Amino acid sequence: MTLAEAVAEATRRLAAAGVEAARGDARLLICRLLGAGPELLLAQPERSLSQEEAARIEAAVARRAAREPVSRILGQREFWSLLFALNAATLDPRPDSETLVEAVLATLPDRAVALRILDLGTGTGCLLLALLSELPRATGCGIDINDEAVALAAENAARLGFGGRTDFRRHSWEDGLDLESEPWDVVIGNPPYIASGEIAGLAPEVAGYDPPAALDGGADGLSAYRALIPAAVGVLKPGGLLALEVGQGQAGPVEALLAAAGIDPLRRATDLGGIERCLLGRKARRNAASQAAVRRG
Ligand SMILES: C[S@@+](CC[C@H](N)C(=O)[O-])C[C@H]1O[C@@H](n2cnc3c(N)ncnc32)[C@H](O)[C@@H]1O
């Protein structure tokens, strides 16, 4: 069988399985399995496949036809132009989450400052590591409730050259965020925010393959924000930056939770689809009146 024939056959199978971008996925999957980019199909359509290659392609196409995402089959995903390994315990990083990285960078007047960043629900480590790739003196800690996610984030950090500036720990924000004595300059997070009842109705690629702990935000999708916002504010420096990804329609309610916890709103950042995807705010500095009250007390 030739490469072109294999792509045509895989396209038919994936389309029959309801995969939207059947041809693009078939081409990408097969060319990547052959160690090349999708341009291989144009360059060598008549390349003949060995039996071993054909068998590997068959297995991968069967997985995609069962609606497993291409990134999970290949075990990697590009985010912020960096390559991240994925596993069953981690969310597949989404392009929309680059909005948070971009928005945080846009608020920093000087990228050479030695900022300390805490990442809540780090998954693959993509948000923290993307920021560190732009902030040469920053250091960071990523926490996640899942041990395998923590181990994978540490592996990603080491492979991308950020092992010396990062620390990943298994920890739940439900237990508070009292991790270190020094407060953080920046706290970021992309918590689970899908309402429990909506998960089954998501695309099979999401509902069937992203881990439930990365998706499930409780009855109204806001449970994680309620737990982590007060904890995050408690460990943020006065004037420090808090940046949280939110789901569609959640900017208003999450901003209200932030305000109630002492965060002054700074900006709502919109993703490429026009959805308010990230909220930025600063921890209020104590004003003179409240400082006087503290002194009197
Ligand atoms: C939406 S995913 C985000 C992953 C990654 N930051 C990203 O943007 O791709 C949410 C992450 O929060 C983690 N998580 C869920 N509940 C948690 C908790 N109580 N404490 C710490 N991490 C939690 C999940 O395991 C998951 O990795």
The ligand as an ORCA input file, in Angstrom:
! r2SCAN-3c Opt
* xyz 0 1
  C      -8.723     22.117     33.171
  S      -7.351     21.178     33.742
  C      -6.026     22.320     33.390
  C      -4.688     21.676     33.089
  C      -3.627     22.631     32.569
  N      -3.368     23.707     33.518
  C      -4.060     23.220     31.237
  O      -4.408     24.402     31.213
  O      -4.036     22.495     30.241
  C      -7.577     21.277     35.511
  C      -6.523     20.590     36.340
  O      -6.855     20.780     37.706
  C      -6.543     19.586     38.424
  N      -7.365     19.574     39.656
  C      -8.684     19.254     39.787
  N      -9.064     19.406     41.062
  C      -7.984     19.833     41.765
  C      -7.751     20.168     43.131
  N      -8.717     20.086     44.040
  N      -6.522     20.590     43.488
  C      -5.515     20.659     42.583
  N      -5.676     20.348     41.263
  C      -6.888     19.948     40.857
  C      -6.879     18.480     37.445
  O      -6.230     17.264     37.793
  C      -6.412     19.100     36.125
  O      -5.071     18.759     35.865
*
